Amino acid sequence: MKTIAGGERVGYAHPDMSKEEQNKAQATMRIDITPAMLEQLQQAPEPGGVRLVKRVPGGLNVPQRPGSTGVIRIPAAATAARPQGGEDFQLLLQSIYDAVFITDPQGDITGANARAEQFFGTTRAELCKKNVLDWLCGAERSLLDTIMGSLQSNRFVLIQAFCQRADGSMFPAEISVNRLPLSGKLHLSFFIRDITIRKETEERLKTGYTALENSGSGIAVADVEGALAGYVNPAMLTLLGLENAEEAYSYNFSHFLKQKELATEMLSAIRAGDIWVGELEMQRKDGATFFAQASLEPNLNPDGAMTGIVISLLDVTPQRQAQQQLELYASQLRQKNAEMEADLRMARDLQYAFLPASYPDIRTADAAAAPGRLDFAHVYHPSGLVGGDFFDILQVSAHQVLVFVCDVMGHGARAALVVATIRGLLEQIAQETHEPGEFMTRLNAAYSKIFSGANELMFATACCVSFDLESGRILHANAGHPLPMVIDPDGTVRGARVTEEALGPALGLFGDAVYGQVANELPPGKRMVFYTDGLTEARNDKQDEFEVEGMQTAMKQTAAEPLSDMLEALVSAAVEFSGTPTFEDDVCLLAVGFVGQDEGKTGD
């Protein structure tokens, strides 16, 4: 509860009034009430029963129709004349916009108007049964003492308090207390105004102001020319590098723009009633550059006329710098990727160069051996620029070759490096031994030694098979690689039969591994198809794999076709199964067939 004592005259004076008119408007009214008038005051009619007239004798203007509200203005001429009887005074009291209590010096209520009944939700009779302090929340006797003391030297006391209605609810009020002599006795008049709407508006304004003051965005108000004036929040001062609002008011917003010509564009848009939105490169008072997302819109008065500009800035310097850094990184990355792709293309060209450009001519020269020759065909589909699958055909003699098929873990540059390493080792080891088991043992030892210092395990699956037409034998050693498919001279399609002794671990897993080999017959008409798992692991939309069964089915239909046609048909079957022309993994196929005049008996 707040109490304000004041001795100023209270009234309304318009600036355009003359000095004499202002003095009249601000004249203070003093009313002496006779006992008869007091009696009439205490017998005031119930709400709704007030008699309204156009003009009260003595020049008093009152509302002319029920429902009219407002503060009644009493001309100085009317105050100079005493009211004519109690009826006029009672009419005045009942017509006042505020609630009015008349009390004795102890605060006991002796009279109240109809507005008081509305405010407090009870009858005048009930109001007059209580002390005025009973209707003020938290009020104590000391309040009346303070009021009486203040009225000794002031004409009124202004109180801000919460009033309590008869039902216990409360409302904020502004109360003006005056001394009121009645027939020579001192009374007090309490004029009570409900300020609920004003308080709510003040709270909203306070909340809005607090939000503006604590906003992370810079907010300012400028005049129609862009000069900062009226308001600048702390965030805007920080953005512009200014000390206080007074300093800000000496600048035009355009001063802080890097591109001064934008100021004209902004003002034109705002004067046209539009909102200008965009990113600005700006400079602080000290010249430091920053970037801001800006919004400028016209500030309009109630009549819709533009009175200024509302400016909002959001500092996006960190985001802009991050974007610039990302653009730089992206440019560098594109350059690196271009270089890497060029290197990978070169590695792919080299890898294709590693594949045999032609096949060796392997025939039987010994009259005791079955006459014939070896035919070859291959298909190679890397899944990326550089694959990890490859094969080689190493000619040992006019009638013998070593066929080597390998699948290196992974793809790309790392796989290409491993492929190149193994390719170099093949040529060297082929000069030392022609036995597949010994060949694989030496290759694994050399491979493991080279890559033992790598941070990651790098292994490869492989198989090495010797075809010797004069001996009519196939020698097979395997390092974790899928076993080749076999087409017997009678057209039977099956997997190669390889005993346990010829099955070893992948290259690079165990450096001291010893690989064995298994011997099988090589009759004329026998075919073998070597492959990597990129073919059998091809998936359809149901995630089913092509598998060895898919190979067998496709090969049965083309078992008698030329080797190259058979391989192309096998790839086409896998593509049709998966529904896509590409493979997730590298695909490498190599077919070897013994073409002879005498078929010989079927062998393993």
C-alpha positions as CSV (number, residue, x, y, z in Angstrom):
1,M,0.0,0.0,0.0
2,K,1.4,3.4,-1.1
3,T,0.4,6.7,0.4
4,I,1.2,10.0,-1.4
5,A,0.5,13.4,0.2
6,G,0.1,16.3,-2.1
7,G,-1.0,20.0,-2.0
8,E,-1.1,20.7,-5.7
9,R,-4.4,21.5,-7.4
10,V,-5.8,18.6,-9.3
11,G,-7.6,19.1,-12.6
12,Y,-7.2,18.9,-16.4
13,A,-5.6,21.7,-18.3
14,H,-5.1,21.5,-22.1
15,P,-2.0,23.2,-23.5
16,D,-4.0,25.2,-25.9
17,M,-6.1,26.9,-23.1
18,S,-5.4,30.4,-22.1
19,K,-4.0,31.1,-18.7
20,E,-7.4,32.2,-17.4
21,E,-9.1,29.0,-18.8
22,Q,-6.4,26.8,-17.2
23,N,-6.9,28.5,-13.8
24,K,-10.7,27.9,-14.1
25,A,-10.2,24.3,-15.1
26,Q,-7.8,23.7,-12.2
27,A,-10.0,25.4,-9.5
28,T,-10.5,23.4,-6.4
29,M,-14.0,22.8,-5.1
30,R,-14.9,23.1,-1.4
31,I,-18.3,21.9,-0.3
32,D,-19.9,22.5,3.1
33,I,-22.7,20.1,3.8
34,T,-25.5,20.9,6.2
35,P,-27.1,18.3,8.5
36,A,-30.1,18.2,6.1
37,M,-27.8,17.5,3.1
38,L,-26.0,14.8,5.2
39,E,-29.3,13.2,6.0
40,Q,-30.2,13.1,2.3
41,L,-26.8,11.7,1.5
42,Q,-27.3,8.8,4.0
43,Q,-30.7,8.1,2.4
44,A,-29.4,7.9,-1.2
45,P,-31.4,5.8,-3.6
46,E,-30.5,2.2,-4.5
47,P,-28.3,1.6,-7.7
48,G,-30.4,2.3,-10.8
49,G,-32.7,4.7,-9.0
50,V,-30.7,7.9,-9.6
51,R,-32.6,10.7,-11.2
52,L,-30.7,12.1,-14.1
53,V,-31.3,15.6,-15.4
54,K,-29.8,17.7,-18.2
55,R,-28.4,20.4,-16.0
56,V,-28.4,20.8,-12.2
57,P,-29.1,24.3,-10.9
58,G,-25.9,26.1,-10.3
59,G,-24.3,25.0,-13.6
60,L,-23.5,21.4,-12.7
61,N,-23.3,19.1,-15.8
62,V,-24.3,15.4,-15.1
63,P,-24.9,12.3,-17.4
64,Q,-28.1,12.7,-19.4
65,R,-28.9,9.0,-19.9
66,P,-28.6,5.7,-17.9
67,G,-25.4,3.9,-18.6
68,S,-23.4,7.1,-19.2
69,T,-20.0,7.2,-17.4
70,G,-17.1,9.6,-17.0
71,V,-15.6,12.1,-14.6
72,I,-17.9,15.0,-14.1
73,R,-16.1,18.3,-14.6
74,I,-17.3,21.2,-12.4
75,P,-16.7,24.6,-13.8
76,A,-15.3,27.2,-11.5
77,A,-18.5,29.2,-11.7
78,A,-20.4,26.2,-10.4
79,T,-18.1,25.8,-7.4
80,A,-18.5,29.4,-6.5
81,A,-22.1,28.8,-5.7
82,R,-23.2,26.6,-2.9
83,P,-25.4,23.6,-3.9
84,Q,-29.1,24.3,-3.6
85,G,-30.3,21.7,-1.1
86,G,-29.4,18.1,-0.5
87,E,-30.9,16.7,-3.6
88,D,-28.4,18.3,-5.9
89,F,-25.5,17.2,-3.7
90,Q,-26.8,13.6,-3.6
91,L,-27.2,13.6,-7.4
92,L,-23.6,14.8,-7.7
93,L,-22.4,12.0,-5.3
94,Q,-24.3,9.3,-7.1
95,S,-23.1,10.4,-10.5
96,I,-19.4,10.4,-9.7
97,Y,-17.5,7.7,-11.7
98,D,-15.4,6.6,-8.7
99,A,-16.7,4.9,-5.6
100,V,-17.0,7.3,-2.7
101,F,-17.0,6.7,1.0
102,I,-17.8,9.4,3.6
103,T,-16.4,8.6,7.0
104,D,-15.9,10.2,10.4
105,P,-12.3,10.9,11.6
106,Q,-12.1,7.3,13.0
107,G,-12.9,5.9,9.6
108,D,-16.4,4.7,10.3
109,I,-18.4,4.9,7.0
110,T,-21.4,7.2,7.2
111,G,-22.2,7.4,3.5
112,A,-21.4,5.8,0.2
113,N,-22.5,6.2,-3.4
114,A,-24.0,3.6,-5.9
115,R,-20.6,3.2,-7.5
116,A,-19.2,1.9,-4.2
117,E,-22.0,-0.7,-4.1
118,Q,-20.9,-1.9,-7.5
119,F,-17.2,-1.9,-6.7
120,F,-17.6,-3.8,-3.4
121,G,-20.5,-6.0,-4.3
122,T,-22.8,-5.2,-1.4
123,T,-25.4,-2.7,-0.3
124,R,-24.9,0.8,1.0
125,A,-26.3,-0.3,4.3
126,E,-23.7,-3.1,4.7
127,L,-20.9,-0.7,3.7
128,C,-21.9,1.7,6.4
129,K,-21.7,-1.0,9.1
130,K,-17.9,-1.2,8.7
131,N,-14.9,0.9,9.0
132,V,-13.1,2.0,5.8
133,L,-10.1,0.0,6.9
134,D,-12.1,-3.2,6.7
135,W,-12.4,-2.7,3.0
136,L,-8.6,-2.1,2.5
137,C,-6.4,-5.2,2.5
138,G,-3.8,-5.1,5.3
139,A,-4.8,-1.7,6.5
140,E,-4.2,-0.8,10.2
141,R,-5.3,2.0,12.4
142,S,-1.9,3.7,11.9
143,L,-3.0,4.4,8.3
144,L,-5.7,6.8,9.4
145,D,-3.3,8.5,11.7
146,T,-0.9,9.0,8.8
147,I,-3.7,10.3,6.6
148,M,-4.9,12.8,9.3
149,G,-1.4,14.0,9.9
150,S,-0.8,14.5,6.1
151,L,-4.1,16.4,5.7
152,Q,-2.9,19.0,8.2
153,S,-0.6,20.4,5.6
154,N,-2.0,19.0,2.3
155,R,-5.3,19.2,0.6
156,F,-5.4,15.5,-0.2
157,V,-3.6,12.2,0.3
158,L,-3.3,9.7,-2.5
159,I,-3.2,6.0,-1.6
160,Q,-2.5,2.9,-3.8
161,A,-3.9,-0.2,-2.2
162,F,-5.8,-3.4,-2.8
163,C,-9.5,-3.3,-1.8
164,Q,-11.4,-6.3,-0.7
165,R,-15.0,-7.0,-2.0
166,A,-17.7,-8.5,0.1
167,D,-17.1,-11.9,-1.6
168,G,-13.4,-11.8,-0.6
169,S,-12.0,-11.0,-4.0
170,M,-9.6,-8.1,-4.4
171,F,-8.9,-5.3,-6.9
172,P,-6.2,-2.7,-7.1
173,A,-7.3,0.8,-6.4
174,E,-6.1,4.4,-6.3
175,I,-7.7,6.3,-3.5
176,S,-7.8,10.0,-2.9
177,V,-8.6,11.1,0.7
178,N,-9.8,14.6,1.4
179,R,-11.1,16.4,4.5
180,L,-14.8,17.1,4.3
181,P,-16.4,19.5,6.8
182,L,-20.1,18.6,7.5
183,S,-22.1,21.1,9.6
184,G,-19.0,22.1,11.4
185,K,-17.7,18.6,12.0
186,L,-14.7,17.0,10.3
187,H,-15.4,14.1,8.0
188,L,-13.2,12.3,5.4
189,S,-14.1,11.6,1.8
190,F,-12.5,8.5,0.1
191,F,-12.6,8.6,-3.7
192,I,-11.8,5.0,-4.9
193,R,-10.9,4.2,-8.5
194,D,-10.5,0.6,-9.8
195,I,-7.2,0.5,-11.6
196,T,-7.2,-3.2,-12.5
197,I,-6.9,-2.5,-16.3
198,R,-4.2,0.1,-15.8
199,K,-2.2,-2.3,-13.6
200,E,-2.5,-5.1,-16.1
201,T,-1.4,-2.8,-18.8
202,E,1.5,-1.6,-16.7
203,E,2.5,-5.2,-16.0
204,R,2.4,-6.0,-19.7
205,L,4.5,-3.0,-20.5
206,K,6.9,-3.8,-17.8
207,T,7.2,-7.4,-19.0
208,G,7.7,-6.2,-22.6
209,Y,10.3,-3.7,-21.5
210,T,12.2,-6.3,-19.5
211,A,12.1,-8.6,-22.5
212,L,13.5,-5.9,-24.7
213,E,16.2,-5.0,-22.2
214,N,17.3,-8.7,-21.9
215,S,16.9,-9.7,-25.5
216,G,19.9,-11.1,-27.2
217,S,18.9,-9.2,-30.4
218,G,19.8,-5.6,-30.7
219,I,16.6,-3.4,-30.8
220,A,16.4,0.3,-31.4
221,V,14.0,2.9,-32.5
222,A,15.0,5.5,-35.1
223,D,13.3,8.5,-36.6
224,V,12.0,8.6,-40.2
225,E,15.5,9.5,-41.5
226,G,17.2,6.6,-39.6
227,A,18.7,8.6,-36.8
228,L,18.7,6.6,-33.6
229,A,16.2,8.2,-31.2
230,G,13.8,7.0,-28.5
231,Y,15.1,3.7,-27.5
232,V,18.3,1.5,-27.8
233,N,18.5,-1.7,-25.8
234,P,21.8,-3.0,-24.2
235,A,22.3,-5.7,-26.9
236,M,22.2,-3.0,-29.6
237,L,24.7,-0.8,-27.7
238,T,27.1,-3.8,-27.5
239,L,26.6,-4.6,-31.2
240,L,27.4,-1.1,-32.2
241,G,30.2,-0.7,-29.7
242,L,28.6,2.2,-27.9
243,E,28.7,3.2,-24.2
244,N,25.1,4.4,-23.6
245,A,21.9,5.5,-25.2
246,E,22.9,9.2,-25.1
247,E,25.9,8.3,-27.3
248,A,23.7,6.2,-29.6
249,Y,21.3,9.1,-30.2
250,S,24.1,11.1,-31.9
251,Y,24.4,8.5,-34.7
252,N,22.4,7.6,-37.8
253,F,21.9,3.9,-38.4
254,S,23.5,4.2,-41.8
255,H,26.8,5.2,-40.1
256,F,27.3,1.6,-39.1
257,L,26.7,0.1,-42.6
258,K,29.6,-1.1,-44.6
259,Q,27.6,-0.6,-47.8
260,K,26.3,2.9,-47.3
261,E,24.1,2.7,-50.4
262,L,21.9,0.2,-48.7
263,A,20.5,2.9,-46.5
264,T,18.6,4.5,-49.4
265,E,17.2,1.1,-50.3
266,M,16.1,0.4,-46.8
267,L,14.4,3.8,-46.3
268,S,12.6,3.5,-49.6
269,A,11.2,0.1,-48.7
270,I,10.1,1.3,-45.2
271,R,8.5,4.4,-46.4
272,A,6.5,2.3,-48.9
273,G,5.1,0.4,-45.8
274,D,7.3,-2.7,-46.3
275,I,9.6,-4.5,-44.0
276,W,13.2,-4.7,-45.0
277,V,14.9,-8.0,-44.1
278,G,18.4,-9.1,-45.0
279,E,21.9,-9.8,-43.9
280,L,24.2,-6.8,-43.4
281,E,27.9,-6.4,-43.2
282,M,28.4,-3.7,-40.5
283,Q,31.1,-2.0,-38.5
284,R,31.2,-0.9,-34.9
285,K,32.2,2.4,-33.6
286,D,35.8,1.3,-33.5
287,G,35.7,0.0,-37.1
288,A,35.5,-3.7,-36.2
289,T,33.4,-5.7,-38.7
290,F,30.5,-7.9,-37.8
291,F,27.6,-9.5,-39.6
292,A,23.9,-9.1,-38.6
293,Q,20.6,-10.4,-39.7
294,A,18.5,-7.2,-39.9
295,S,14.9,-6.4,-39.8
296,L,13.7,-2.8,-40.3
297,E,10.0,-1.9,-40.2
298,P,7.9,1.3,-40.0
299,N,6.8,2.4,-36.6
300,L,3.2,3.6,-37.0
301,N,1.0,5.8,-34.8
302,P,-2.7,4.9,-34.1
303,D,-3.6,6.9,-37.2
304,G,-1.3,4.7,-39.4
305,A,1.2,7.5,-40.0
306,M,4.9,6.5,-40.0
307,T,6.6,8.1,-37.0
308,G,9.9,6.2,-37.1
309,I,11.7,2.9,-37.7
310,V,12.0,-0.1,-35.5
311,I,15.4,-1.8,-36.0
312,S,16.2,-5.3,-35.0
313,L,19.7,-6.9,-35.4
314,L,20.8,-10.4,-34.6
315,D,24.6,-11.0,-34.5
316,V,25.4,-13.8,-37.0
317,T,29.1,-13.2,-37.1
318,P,30.0,-16.6,-35.6
319,Q,27.7,-18.4,-38.1
320,R,29.0,-16.3,-41.0
321,Q,32.6,-17.0,-40.0
322,A,31.7,-20.7,-39.6
323,Q,30.1,-20.6,-43.0
324,Q,33.1,-18.9,-44.6
325,Q,35.3,-21.5,-43.0
326,L,33.1,-24.3,-44.2
327,E,33.2,-22.9,-47.7
328,L,37.0,-22.8,-47.5
329,Y,37.1,-26.3,-46.2
330,A,34.7,-27.4,-48.9
331,S,36.8,-25.8,-51.5
332,Q,39.9,-27.5,-50.2
333,L,38.0,-30.8,-49.9
334,R,36.8,-30.6,-53.5
335,Q,40.4,-30.0,-54.5
336,K,41.7,-32.9,-52.5
337,N,38.9,-35.1,-53.8
338,A,39.7,-34.2,-57.3
339,E,43.3,-35.1,-56.7
340,M,42.3,-38.3,-55.0
341,E,40.0,-39.3,-57.8
342,A,42.7,-38.6,-60.3
343,D,45.0,-40.8,-58.3
344,L,42.4,-43.5,-58.1
345,R,41.7,-43.3,-61.8
346,M,45.4,-43.8,-62.4
347,A,45.4,-46.7,-59.9
348,R,42.5,-48.2,-61.7
349,D,44.2,-47.9,-65.0
350,L,47.3,-49.5,-63.5
351,Q,45.1,-52.3,-62.0
352,Y,43.6,-53.0,-65.4
353,A,47.1,-53.1,-66.8
354,F,47.9,-55.7,-64.2
355,L,45.2,-58.0,-65.6
356,P,46.4,-60.2,-68.5
357,A,45.9,-58.5,-71.8
358,S,46.2,-61.8,-73.5
359,Y,46.2,-65.5,-72.5
360,P,49.1,-67.8,-72.7
361,D,49.1,-70.6,-75.4
362,I,49.2,-73.8,-73.3
363,R,49.1,-77.0,-75.4
364,T,50.2,-80.6,-75.0
365,A,53.4,-81.5,-76.8
366,D,54.0,-85.0,-75.5
367,A,52.4,-87.7,-77.7
368,A,51.6,-89.8,-74.7
369,A,49.4,-87.0,-73.2
370,A,45.8,-86.3,-74.3
371,P,46.0,-83.8,-77.1
372,G,44.4,-80.4,-76.5
373,R,44.8,-76.9,-75.2
374,L,43.6,-74.6,-72.4
375,D,41.1,-71.9,-73.1
376,F,40.6,-68.8,-70.9
377,A,38.0,-66.1,-70.3
378,H,37.4,-63.5,-67.6
379,V,35.0,-60.8,-66.4
380,Y,36.0,-58.0,-64.1
381,H,33.6,-55.5,-62.4
382,P,35.1,-53.3,-59.7
383,S,32.5,-51.8,-57.3
384,G,34.5,-48.6,-57.1
385,L,37.2,-46.8,-59.0
386,V,39.7,-49.2,-57.6
387,G,38.8,-52.8,-56.5
388,G,40.6,-55.4,-54.4
389,D,39.9,-58.4,-56.6
390,F,42.3,-59.6,-59.3
391,F,43.7,-62.7,-61.0
392,D,46.9,-63.6,-62.8
393,I,47.9,-66.5,-65.1
394,L,51.6,-67.4,-64.7
395,Q,53.0,-69.6,-67.5
396,V,55.3,-72.2,-66.1
397,S,56.0,-74.0,-69.4
398,A,54.4,-74.7,-72.7
399,H,52.1,-77.2,-71.1
400,Q,51.6,-75.8,-67.5
401,V,50.3,-72.6,-65.9
402,L,49.6,-71.4,-62.4
403,V,46.2,-69.6,-62.0
404,F,46.0,-67.2,-59.1
405,V,42.8,-65.5,-58.0
406,C,42.7,-63.1,-55.0
407,D,40.2,-61.0,-53.1
408,V,41.8,-58.2,-51.0
409,M,39.8,-56.8,-48.1
410,G,38.3,-53.4,-48.7
411,H,38.4,-51.1,-51.7
412,G,40.1,-47.9,-52.8
413,A,43.7,-46.8,-52.4
414,R,44.5,-49.3,-49.6
415,A,43.2,-52.2,-51.6
416,A,45.1,-51.0,-54.6
417,L,48.3,-50.9,-52.6
418,V,47.8,-54.5,-51.4
419,V,47.1,-55.7,-54.9
420,A,50.2,-54.0,-56.2
421,T,52.2,-55.6,-53.4
422,I,50.9,-59.1,-54.1
423,R,51.4,-58.7,-57.8
424,G,55.0,-57.9,-57.3
425,L,55.4,-61.0,-55.0
426,L,53.8,-63.3,-57.6
427,E,56.4,-62.8,-60.2
428,Q,59.2,-63.3,-57.7
429,I,57.8,-66.5,-56.1
430,A,56.8,-68.1,-59.4
431,Q,60.5,-68.2,-60.3
432,E,61.1,-70.1,-57.0
433,T,58.4,-72.8,-57.1
434,H,55.6,-74.2,-59.2
435,E,53.9,-76.1,-56.5
436,P,50.7,-74.3,-55.3
437,G,51.1,-75.3,-51.7
438,E,54.7,-74.1,-51.4
439,F,53.8,-71.0,-53.5
440,M,51.0,-70.0,-51.1
441,T,53.3,-70.6,-48.0
442,R,56.0,-68.3,-49.4
443,L,53.5,-65.7,-50.5
444,N,51.8,-65.6,-47.1
445,A,55.2,-65.2,-45.3
446,A,56.3,-62.4,-47.5
447,Y,52.9,-60.7,-47.4
448,S,52.7,-60.9,-43.5
449,K,56.1,-59.5,-43.1
450,I,55.4,-56.5,-45.3
451,F,52.1,-55.5,-43.6
452,S,53.0,-56.5,-40.1
453,G,53.6,-52.9,-39.1
454,A,50.2,-51.7,-40.4
455,N,47.9,-50.3,-37.7
456,E,45.0,-52.4,-39.1
457,L,44.8,-56.0,-40.0
458,M,45.0,-56.4,-43.8
459,F,44.2,-59.8,-45.2
460,A,43.3,-61.3,-48.5
461,T,41.7,-64.6,-49.6
462,A,43.3,-66.4,-52.5
463,C,43.5,-69.7,-54.4
464,C,46.4,-71.0,-56.5
465,V,45.8,-73.8,-59.0
466,S,48.3,-75.6,-61.3
467,F,47.0,-76.9,-64.7
468,D,49.5,-79.4,-66.2
469,L,48.3,-80.8,-69.5
470,E,51.2,-83.4,-69.8
471,S,50.6,-84.9,-66.4
472,G,46.8,-84.4,-66.7
473,R,46.6,-83.1,-63.2
474,I,45.2,-80.2,-61.3
475,L,47.0,-79.1,-58.1
476,H,44.9,-76.9,-55.8
477,A,45.9,-74.8,-52.7
478,N,43.4,-72.5,-51.0
479,A,43.8,-69.6,-48.6
480,G,40.2,-69.0,-47.3
481,H,38.9,-68.3,-50.8
482,P,35.5,-69.6,-52.3
483,L,36.1,-72.9,-54.0
484,P,35.8,-72.8,-57.8
485,M,32.8,-74.3,-59.7
486,V,33.5,-77.3,-61.9
487,I,31.8,-78.4,-65.1
488,D,32.6,-82.0,-65.8
489,P,32.9,-83.3,-69.4
490,D,29.4,-84.7,-69.1
491,G,27.9,-81.2,-68.3
492,T,27.5,-81.8,-64.5
493,V,27.9,-78.5,-62.6
494,R,29.3,-78.8,-59.1
495,G,31.7,-77.3,-56.6
496,A,35.3,-78.3,-56.6
497,R,36.2,-81.1,-54.2
498,V,39.2,-80.0,-52.1
499,T,40.4,-82.0,-49.0
500,E,41.1,-80.4,-45.7
501,E,44.9,-80.4,-46.1
502,A,44.6,-78.0,-49.0
503,L,42.4,-75.5,-47.1
504,G,44.4,-72.8,-45.2
505,P,43.8,-69.4,-43.6
506,A,43.5,-66.1,-45.5
507,L,46.8,-64.5,-46.4
508,G,48.1,-62.1,-43.7
509,L,46.3,-63.7,-40.7
510,F,49.2,-66.0,-39.6
511,G,52.7,-65.4,-41.0
512,D,53.9,-68.9,-40.2
513,A,51.0,-70.7,-41.8
514,V,52.0,-73.7,-44.0
515,Y,49.7,-74.5,-47.0
516,G,49.1,-77.9,-48.4
517,Q,47.7,-78.9,-51.8
518,V,45.4,-81.5,-53.3
519,A,45.7,-83.2,-56.8
520,N,42.8,-83.9,-59.1
521,E,42.5,-85.2,-62.7
522,L,42.3,-82.9,-65.7
523,P,40.5,-84.7,-68.5
524,P,39.6,-83.0,-71.8
525,G,36.3,-81.2,-71.6
526,K,36.7,-80.2,-68.0
527,R,36.0,-76.6,-67.1
528,M,36.6,-74.6,-63.9
529,V,35.2,-71.2,-63.0
530,F,37.0,-69.1,-60.3
531,Y,35.0,-66.3,-58.7
532,T,35.1,-63.8,-55.8
533,D,32.2,-63.4,-53.3
534,G,30.9,-60.2,-54.9
535,L,28.9,-62.4,-57.3
536,T,27.4,-64.8,-54.8
537,E,26.6,-62.0,-52.3
538,A,24.5,-60.0,-54.8
539,R,21.2,-59.2,-53.0
540,N,17.7,-58.6,-54.3
541,D,15.1,-56.2,-52.7
542,K,14.2,-59.0,-50.2
543,Q,17.9,-59.1,-49.1
544,D,18.2,-62.7,-50.4
545,E,21.7,-63.5,-51.8
546,F,22.4,-65.0,-55.2
547,E,24.7,-67.6,-53.6
548,V,26.3,-70.7,-55.1
549,E,23.0,-72.2,-56.0
550,G,22.2,-69.3,-58.2
551,M,25.6,-69.8,-60.0
552,Q,24.9,-73.5,-60.5
553,T,21.4,-72.8,-62.0
554,A,22.8,-70.2,-64.4
555,M,25.8,-72.3,-65.4
556,K,23.7,-75.4,-66.1
557,Q,21.9,-73.5,-68.9
558,T,25.2,-72.4,-70.6
559,A,27.6,-75.2,-69.6
560,A,28.4,-76.0,-73.3
561,E,28.6,-72.4,-74.4
562,P,32.0,-70.7,-75.1
563,L,33.7,-69.6,-71.9
564,S,33.2,-65.9,-72.5
565,D,29.5,-66.3,-73.3
566,M,29.0,-68.5,-70.2
567,L,30.6,-65.9,-68.0
568,E,28.5,-63.0,-69.4
569,A,25.3,-65.1,-69.0
570,L,26.4,-65.8,-65.4
571,V,26.8,-62.0,-64.7
572,S,23.5,-61.3,-66.4
573,A,21.7,-63.8,-64.2
574,A,23.1,-62.2,-61.0
575,V,22.0,-58.7,-62.3
576,E,18.5,-60.0,-63.1
577,F,18.3,-61.5,-59.6
578,S,19.4,-58.3,-57.8
579,G,17.4,-55.9,-59.9
580,T,20.4,-53.5,-60.3
581,P,23.2,-53.4,-62.9
582,T,25.8,-52.6,-60.2
583,F,27.3,-54.8,-57.5
584,E,28.0,-53.9,-53.9
585,D,31.3,-55.7,-54.0
586,D,34.0,-56.4,-56.6
587,V,33.2,-59.2,-59.0
588,C,36.0,-61.1,-60.7
589,L,35.4,-64.3,-62.8
590,L,38.0,-66.5,-64.5
591,A,37.1,-69.5,-66.5
592,V,39.7,-72.2,-67.6
593,G,38.7,-75.1,-69.9
594,F,40.6,-78.1,-71.3
595,V,39.7,-78.5,-74.9
596,G,40.7,-81.8,-76.4
597,Q,39.8,-84.4,-79.0
598,D,39.5,-87.3,-76.5
599,E,37.2,-86.7,-73.6
600,G,38.8,-89.1,-71.1
601,K,37.1,-90.2,-68.0
602,T,35.5,-87.7,-65.6
603,G,37.8,-86.7,-62.8
604,D,37.9,-84.4,-59.8
